[in-house]
């Protein structure tokens, strides 16, 4: 597969296959845990892909940080829009 500077290779995102156990558990491969700094006890959220049969995992703290950032951006946009509206 030809790789360009702007596109990452599949190997950068693929860590191998896992098997769902009887209790619905899977083991996240060690390489992924190390790269993502996942530690025992970390809480992960499980999302389903909105248009395909797939799952995504995200650390709770990371999702909270993202929501905080999005709220700040929304507030800044609302303030900017409000200021522009009062000028005219």
N, CA, C and O atoms as a GROMACS GRO file, in nm:
protein
  352
    1UNK      N    1   0.085  -0.117   0.000
    1UNK     CA    2   0.000   0.000   0.000
    1UNK      C    3   0.089   0.123   0.000
    1UNK      O    4   0.184   0.132   0.078
    2UNK      N    5   0.059   0.218  -0.086
    2UNK     CA    6   0.136   0.341  -0.096
    2UNK      C    7   0.092   0.436   0.015
    2UNK      O    8  -0.028   0.456   0.036
    3UNK      N    9   0.187   0.493   0.086
    3UNK     CA   10   0.158   0.583   0.197
    3UNK      C   11   0.206   0.724   0.163
    3UNK      O   12   0.318   0.742   0.117
    4UNK      N   13   0.120   0.822   0.185
    4UNK     CA   14   0.157   0.961   0.162
    4UNK      C   15   0.186   1.028   0.295
    4UNK      O   16   0.157   0.971   0.401
    5UNK      N   17   0.242   1.147   0.291
    5UNK     CA   18   0.272   1.220   0.414
    5UNK      C   19   0.145   1.251   0.493
    5UNK      O   20   0.149   1.255   0.616
    6UNK      N   21   0.034   1.274   0.426
    6UNK     CA   22  -0.089   1.315   0.492
    6UNK      C   23  -0.173   1.199   0.542
    6UNK      O   24  -0.271   1.220   0.613
    7UNK      N   25  -0.138   1.077   0.506
    7UNK     CA   26  -0.219   0.962   0.543
    7UNK      C   27  -0.136   0.863   0.625
    7UNK      O   28  -0.025   0.826   0.586
    8UNK      N   29  -0.191   0.822   0.738
    8UNK     CA   30  -0.125   0.723   0.821
    8UNK      C   31  -0.154   0.584   0.765
    8UNK      O   32  -0.257   0.562   0.701
    9UNK      N   33  -0.065   0.493   0.789
    9UNK     CA   34  -0.086   0.356   0.742
    9UNK      C   35  -0.181   0.283   0.837
    9UNK      O   36  -0.195   0.321   0.953
   10UNK      N   37  -0.245   0.180   0.786
   10UNK     CA   38  -0.338   0.101   0.866
   10UNK      C   39  -0.268   0.045   0.989
   10UNK      O   40  -0.330   0.033   1.095
   11UNK      N   41  -0.141   0.010   0.977
   11UNK     CA   42  -0.069  -0.050   1.090
   11UNK      C   43  -0.058   0.044   1.209
   11UNK      O   44  -0.036  -0.002   1.321
   12UNK      N   45  -0.072   0.174   1.187
   12UNK     CA   46  -0.068   0.269   1.298
   12UNK      C   47  -0.196   0.265   1.382
   12UNK      O   48  -0.198   0.317   1.494
   13UNK      N   49  -0.302   0.206   1.329
   13UNK     CA   50  -0.430   0.203   1.397
   13UNK      C   51  -0.479   0.063   1.429
   13UNK      O   52  -0.579   0.047   1.499
   14UNK      N   53  -0.413  -0.038   1.379
   14UNK     CA   54  -0.457  -0.176   1.396
   14UNK      C   55  -0.361  -0.248   1.490
   14UNK      O   56  -0.240  -0.251   1.467
   15UNK      N   57  -0.416  -0.306   1.597
   15UNK     CA   58  -0.334  -0.372   1.697
   15UNK      C   59  -0.355  -0.522   1.703
   15UNK      O   60  -0.294  -0.589   1.787
   16UNK      N   61  -0.438  -0.577   1.617
   16UNK     CA   62  -0.461  -0.720   1.616
   16UNK      C   63  -0.606  -0.752   1.643
   16UNK      O   64  -0.690  -0.662   1.655
   17UNK      N   65  -0.635  -0.879   1.653
   17UNK     CA   66  -0.772  -0.926   1.675
   17UNK      C   67  -0.788  -0.965   1.821
   17UNK      O   68  -0.693  -1.008   1.887
   18UNK      N   69  -0.911  -0.950   1.871
   18UNK     CA   70  -0.943  -0.994   2.007
   18UNK      C   71  -1.065  -1.085   1.998
   18UNK      O   72  -1.139  -1.082   1.901
   19UNK      N   73  -1.083  -1.165   2.102
   19UNK     CA   74  -1.196  -1.256   2.109
   19UNK      C   75  -1.286  -1.213   2.224
   19UNK      O   76  -1.239  -1.183   2.333
   20UNK      N   77  -1.415  -1.209   2.199
   20UNK     CA   78  -1.511  -1.176   2.304
   20UNK      C   79  -1.531  -1.302   2.388
   20UNK      O   80  -1.567  -1.408   2.337
   21UNK      N   81  -1.507  -1.287   2.517
   21UNK     CA   82  -1.523  -1.399   2.609
   21UNK      C   83  -1.669  -1.423   2.645
   21UNK      O   84  -1.757  -1.347   2.604
   22UNK      N   85  -1.694  -1.528   2.723
   22UNK     CA   86  -1.830  -1.565   2.762
   22UNK      C   87  -1.902  -1.452   2.835
   22UNK      O   88  -2.024  -1.439   2.824
   23UNK      N   89  -1.828  -1.371   2.908
   23UNK     CA   90  -1.888  -1.261   2.984
   23UNK      C   91  -1.884  -1.130   2.905
   23UNK      O   92  -1.911  -1.024   2.962
   24UNK      N   93  -1.852  -1.136   2.776
   24UNK     CA   94  -1.849  -1.017   2.693
   24UNK      C   95  -1.722  -0.936   2.706
   24UNK      O   96  -1.716  -0.822   2.661
   25UNK      N   97  -1.621  -0.993   2.768
   25UNK     CA   98  -1.496  -0.921   2.790
   25UNK      C   99  -1.400  -0.940   2.674
   25UNK      O  100  -1.397  -1.045   2.609
   26UNK      N  101  -1.320  -0.836   2.649
   26UNK     CA  102  -1.211  -0.845   2.553
   26UNK      C  103  -1.086  -0.790   2.620
   26UNK      O  104  -1.093  -0.712   2.714
   27UNK      N  105  -0.972  -0.833   2.570
   27UNK     CA  106  -0.844  -0.784   2.621
   27UNK      C  107  -0.789  -0.687   2.518
   27UNK      O  108  -0.773  -0.721   2.401
   28UNK      N  109  -0.759  -0.565   2.564
   28UNK     CA  110  -0.699  -0.465   2.475
   28UNK      C  111  -0.551  -0.502   2.461
   28UNK      O  112  -0.482  -0.519   2.562
   29UNK      N  113  -0.502  -0.515   2.339
   29UNK     CA  114  -0.363  -0.556   2.320
   29UNK      C  115  -0.264  -0.465   2.395
   29UNK      O  116  -0.285  -0.344   2.405
   30UNK      N  117  -0.158  -0.525   2.446
   30UNK     CA  118  -0.058  -0.453   2.527
   30UNK      C  119  -0.001  -0.332   2.455
   30UNK      O  120   0.019  -0.227   2.516
   31UNK      N  121   0.026  -0.344   2.325
   31UNK     CA  122   0.083  -0.232   2.249
   31UNK      C  123  -0.011  -0.112   2.251
   31UNK      O  124   0.033   0.002   2.266
   32UNK      N  125  -0.141  -0.136   2.236
   32UNK     CA  126  -0.240  -0.028   2.239
   32UNK      C  127  -0.249   0.032   2.378
   32UNK      O  128  -0.256   0.154   2.393
   33UNK      N  129  -0.249  -0.053   2.482
   33UNK     CA  130  -0.256  -0.002   2.619
   33UNK      C  131  -0.136   0.086   2.650
   33UNK      O  132  -0.149   0.191   2.713
   34UNK      N  133  -0.019   0.044   2.605
   34UNK     CA  134   0.104   0.120   2.631
   34UNK      C  135   0.100   0.254   2.557
   34UNK      O  136   0.128   0.358   2.616
   35UNK      N  137   0.067   0.251   2.430
   35UNK     CA  138   0.064   0.373   2.349
   35UNK      C  139  -0.037   0.474   2.402
   35UNK      O  140  -0.011   0.594   2.403
   36UNK      N  141  -0.153   0.424   2.446
   36UNK     CA  142  -0.261   0.511   2.492
   36UNK      C  143  -0.258   0.536   2.642
   36UNK      O  144  -0.346   0.602   2.697
   37UNK      N  145  -0.156   0.483   2.709
   37UNK     CA  146  -0.138   0.500   2.854
   37UNK      C  147  -0.261   0.453   2.932
   37UNK      O  148  -0.303   0.518   3.028
   38UNK      N  149  -0.317   0.340   2.891
   38UNK     CA  150  -0.429   0.281   2.962
   38UNK      C  151  -0.376   0.199   3.078
   38UNK      O  152  -0.286   0.117   3.063
   39UNK      N  153  -0.433   0.223   3.194
   39UNK     CA  154  -0.390   0.156   3.316
   39UNK      C  155  -0.506   0.077   3.376
   39UNK      O  156  -0.622   0.110   3.352
   40UNK      N  157  -0.475  -0.027   3.453
   40UNK     CA  158  -0.582  -0.099   3.522
   40UNK      C  159  -0.668  -0.002   3.603
   40UNK      O  160  -0.615   0.084   3.674
   41UNK      N  161  -0.797  -0.016   3.593
   41UNK     CA  162  -0.889   0.072   3.666
   41UNK      C  163  -0.938   0.190   3.584
   41UNK      O  164  -1.034   0.256   3.624
   42UNK      N  165  -0.875   0.219   3.470
   42UNK     CA  166  -0.924   0.328   3.384
   42UNK      C  167  -1.065   0.294   3.337
   42UNK      O  168  -1.094   0.180   3.303
   43UNK      N  169  -1.152   0.393   3.337
   43UNK     CA  170  -1.289   0.375   3.290
   43UNK      C  171  -1.297   0.414   3.143
   43UNK      O  172  -1.251   0.521   3.103
   44UNK      N  173  -1.355   0.325   3.062
   44UNK     CA  174  -1.371   0.350   2.920
   44UNK      C  175  -1.520   0.353   2.886
   44UNK      O  176  -1.599   0.277   2.941
   45UNK      N  177  -1.555   0.442   2.796
   45UNK     CA  178  -1.691   0.445   2.742
   45UNK      C  179  -1.691   0.364   2.613
   45UNK      O  180  -1.593   0.365   2.539
   46UNK      N  181  -1.800   0.295   2.587
   46UNK     CA  182  -1.813   0.214   2.467
   46UNK      C  183  -1.922   0.276   2.380
   46UNK      O  184  -2.037   0.288   2.422
   47UNK      N  185  -1.884   0.315   2.260
   47UNK     CA  186  -1.977   0.374   2.164
   47UNK      C  187  -1.993   0.280   2.046
   47UNK      O  188  -1.899   0.209   2.011
   48UNK      N  189  -2.109   0.280   1.986
   48UNK     CA  190  -2.125   0.206   1.862
   48UNK      C  191  -2.107   0.305   1.748
   48UNK      O  192  -2.138   0.423   1.760
   49UNK      N  193  -2.056   0.255   1.638
   49UNK     CA  194  -2.041   0.337   1.519
   49UNK      C  195  -2.180   0.373   1.469
   49UNK      O  196  -2.267   0.286   1.465
   50UNK      N  197  -2.204   0.499   1.431
   50UNK     CA  198  -2.339   0.539   1.392
   50UNK      C  199  -2.388   0.482   1.258
   50UNK      O  200  -2.508   0.476   1.234
   51UNK      N  201  -2.295   0.438   1.171
   51UNK     CA  202  -2.337   0.394   1.038
   51UNK      C  203  -2.283   0.256   0.999
   51UNK      O  204  -2.310   0.209   0.889
   52UNK      N  205  -2.209   0.193   1.086
   52UNK     CA  206  -2.150   0.064   1.052
   52UNK      C  207  -2.146  -0.024   1.177
   52UNK      O  208  -2.155   0.028   1.289
   53UNK      N  209  -2.134  -0.154   1.160
   53UNK     CA  210  -2.127  -0.242   1.276
   53UNK      C  211  -1.987  -0.237   1.338
   53UNK      O  212  -1.900  -0.315   1.299
   54UNK      N  213  -1.967  -0.148   1.431
   54UNK     CA  214  -1.837  -0.136   1.496
   54UNK      C  215  -1.850  -0.064   1.628
   54UNK      O  216  -1.951  -0.001   1.656
   55UNK      N  217  -1.745  -0.075   1.708
   55UNK     CA  218  -1.741  -0.011   1.839
   55UNK      C  219  -1.619   0.079   1.850
   55UNK      O  220  -1.518   0.057   1.783
   56UNK      N  221  -1.630   0.179   1.934
   56UNK     CA  222  -1.518   0.266   1.966
   56UNK      C  223  -1.510   0.278   2.118
   56UNK      O  224  -1.612   0.286   2.186
   57UNK      N  225  -1.388   0.279   2.169
   57UNK     CA  226  -1.365   0.297   2.312
   57UNK      C  227  -1.300   0.432   2.335
   57UNK      O  228  -1.216   0.475   2.255
   58UNK      N  229  -1.338   0.499   2.443
   58UNK     CA  230  -1.276   0.626   2.478
   58UNK      C  231  -1.268   0.637   2.629
   58UNK      O  232  -1.362   0.600   2.700
   59UNK      N  233  -1.156   0.685   2.678
   59UNK     CA  234  -1.138   0.704   2.822
   59UNK      C  235  -1.235   0.813   2.869
   59UNK      O  236  -1.249   0.917   2.804
   60UNK      N  237  -1.302   0.790   2.981
   60UNK     CA  238  -1.401   0.884   3.035
   60UNK      C  239  -1.340   1.022   3.050
   60UNK      O  240  -1.402   1.121   3.009
   61UNK      N  241  -1.222   1.033   3.107
   61UNK     CA  242  -1.158   1.163   3.128
   61UNK      C  243  -1.135   1.236   2.996
   61UNK      O  244  -1.151   1.358   2.989
   62UNK      N  245  -1.099   1.162   2.892
   62UNK     CA  246  -1.075   1.224   2.761
   62UNK      C  247  -1.205   1.278   2.702
   62UNK      O  248  -1.206   1.384   2.640
   63UNK      N  249  -1.315   1.205   2.720
   63UNK     CA  250  -1.444   1.251   2.670
   63UNK      C  251  -1.488   1.375   2.748
   63UNK      O  252  -1.541   1.470   2.689
   64UNK      N  253  -1.466   1.376   2.879
   64UNK     CA  254  -1.501   1.494   2.960
   64UNK      C  255  -1.420   1.615   2.914
   64UNK      O  256  -1.474   1.725   2.904
   65UNK      N  257  -1.290   1.596   2.888
   65UNK     CA  258  -1.206   1.705   2.839
   65UNK      C  259  -1.256   1.757   2.705
   65UNK      O  260  -1.259   1.878   2.682
   66UNK      N  261  -1.295   1.666   2.616
   66UNK     CA  262  -1.347   1.706   2.486
   66UNK      C  263  -1.477   1.786   2.501
   66UNK      O  264  -1.495   1.888   2.434
   67UNK      N  265  -1.565   1.740   2.588
   67UNK     CA  266  -1.692   1.811   2.609
   67UNK      C  267  -1.668   1.950   2.666
   67UNK      O  268  -1.736   2.045   2.628
   68UNK      N  269  -1.572   1.964   2.756
   68UNK     CA  270  -1.537   2.095   2.812
   68UNK      C  271  -1.485   2.187   2.702
   68UNK      O  272  -1.525   2.303   2.694
   69UNK      N  273  -1.396   2.136   2.618
   69UNK     CA  274  -1.343   2.214   2.507
   69UNK      C  275  -1.455   2.257   2.411
   69UNK      O  276  -1.460   2.373   2.369
   70UNK      N  277  -1.544   2.164   2.377
   70UNK     CA  278  -1.654   2.197   2.287
   70UNK      C  279  -1.746   2.302   2.349
   70UNK      O  280  -1.796   2.390   2.278
   71UNK      N  281  -1.769   2.294   2.480
   71UNK     CA  282  -1.854   2.393   2.547
   71UNK      C  283  -1.789   2.531   2.542
   71UNK      O  284  -1.857   2.631   2.518
   72UNK      N  285  -1.657   2.537   2.565
   72UNK     CA  286  -1.586   2.666   2.556
   72UNK      C  287  -1.594   2.723   2.415
   72UNK      O  288  -1.615   2.843   2.398
   73UNK      N  289  -1.578   2.637   2.315
   73UNK     CA  290  -1.587   2.683   2.177
   73UNK      C  291  -1.728   2.733   2.145
   73UNK      O  292  -1.743   2.835   2.077
   74UNK      N  293  -1.830   2.663   2.194
   74UNK     CA  294  -1.967   2.705   2.170
   74UNK      C  295  -1.996   2.838   2.240
   74UNK      O  296  -2.062   2.924   2.183
   75UNK      N  297  -1.945   2.854   2.362
   75UNK     CA  298  -1.964   2.980   2.434
   75UNK      C  299  -1.895   3.095   2.362
   75UNK      O  300  -1.953   3.203   2.348
   76UNK      N  301  -1.773   3.071   2.314
   76UNK     CA  302  -1.700   3.175   2.241
   76UNK      C  303  -1.773   3.212   2.114
   76UNK      O  304  -1.782   3.330   2.079
   77UNK      N  305  -1.825   3.114   2.044
   77UNK     CA  306  -1.900   3.140   1.922
   77UNK      C  307  -2.027   3.219   1.952
   77UNK      O  308  -2.061   3.312   1.879
   78UNK      N  309  -2.097   3.182   2.058
   78UNK     CA  310  -2.219   3.253   2.097
   78UNK      C  311  -2.187   3.398   2.133
   78UNK      O  312  -2.262   3.488   2.097
   79UNK      N  313  -2.077   3.420   2.204
   79UNK     CA  314  -2.037   3.556   2.242
   79UNK      C  315  -2.001   3.638   2.119
   79UNK      O  316  -2.038   3.755   2.109
   80UNK      N  317  -1.930   3.577   2.025
   80UNK     CA  318  -1.892   3.645   1.902
   80UNK      C  319  -2.016   3.679   1.821
   80UNK      O  320  -2.029   3.790   1.770
   81UNK      N  321  -2.105   3.585   1.810
   81UNK     CA  322  -2.228   3.606   1.734
   81UNK      C  323  -2.313   3.714   1.801
   81UNK      O  324  -2.372   3.798   1.733
   82UNK      N  325  -2.320   3.712   1.932
   82UNK     CA  326  -2.396   3.814   2.005
   82UNK      C  327  -2.337   3.951   1.988
   82UNK      O  328  -2.412   4.048   1.974
   83UNK      N  329  -2.206   3.965   1.988
   83UNK     CA  330  -2.140   4.093   1.970
   83UNK      C  331  -2.166   4.145   1.828
   83UNK      O  332  -2.194   4.263   1.810
   84UNK      N  333  -2.156   4.057   1.730
   84UNK     CA  334  -2.178   4.097   1.591
   84UNK      C  335  -2.321   4.145   1.572
   84UNK      O  336  -2.346   4.241   1.499
   85UNK      N  337  -2.416   4.078   1.637
   85UNK     CA  338  -2.556   4.113   1.621
   85UNK      C  339  -2.586   4.249   1.683
   85UNK      O  340  -2.670   4.324   1.632
   86UNK      N  341  -2.518   4.283   1.792
   86UNK     CA  342  -2.546   4.412   1.856
   86UNK      C  343  -2.481   4.528   1.785
   86UNK      O  344  -2.519   4.643   1.809
   87UNK      N  345  -2.383   4.502   1.697
   87UNK     CA  346  -2.317   4.609   1.622
   87UNK      C  347  -2.407   4.667   1.515
   87UNK      O  348  -2.393   4.784   1.479
   88UNK      N  349  -2.500   4.587   1.464
   88UNK     CA  350  -2.581   4.632   1.350
   88UNK      C  351  -2.711   4.672   1.393
   88UNK      O  352  -2.794   4.712   1.311
   0.00000   0.00000   0.00000
